[in-house]
Amino acid sequence: MKKLMKGIAFGTLAAAVIFAVLFRFYHAGVFLSLAITAGTVCYHVAVRLLTGLAYDLFMGNRADPEKPRYEIKPWESALYRKLRVKDWKGGIPTFDPDVFDPQKHSWDEIAQATCQAERVHETSAVLSFLPMLAGIWFGSIGVFAVTSVIAAAIDMIFVIVQRYNRPRIVRLAEKKHGSKSGRHVI
């Protein structure tokens, strides 16, 4: 998934530049539309890569899953059952599967990584709405609004999966340590 996302980011950046240059020389509206489309896709992919990189630098997959912000609220459990998260979560891609591999990391470390992944996707969801400013400049704000809402909704799917999985991972960590008070959070 890492290679794919980086490839999409660089490919759409190159396409946006090429189409912008073509528009500059030929003034054909189709080139402007293609440049804007490629640029918007590039933004949405690049912002997720850069947000993940920033959180890696500052958090390093170290978070306390017992902090109140990471605790699952009772209404969330009911929502996750209603959404049938258990049935579809396995089909969701993972950017870096090694981070969540119990052969390579303890359950405590994996629980912490879910906290960071949640933060990355929450932040990305908010940043998804910045392209709407381009809609003011280029017009067609509705198109930018639609792409922003879709991108934010996709990020929220990943937030849901992290929040759904974390209590189970924390229980596995507690079971391994014998008690909640015996957990060691790095």
Buried (B, 14 or more C-beta within 10 A) or exposed (E): EEEEBEEBBEBBBEBBBBBBEBBEEEEEEEBBBBBBBBBBBBBBBBBBBEBBEEBBEEBEBEBBBEEEEBEBEEEBBEBBEEBEBEEEBEEEEBBBEEBBEEEEBBBBBBBBBBBBBBBBBBBBBEBBBEBBEBBEEBEEBEBBBEBBBEBBEBBBBBBBBBBBBBBEBBEBBBEEBEEEEEBEBE
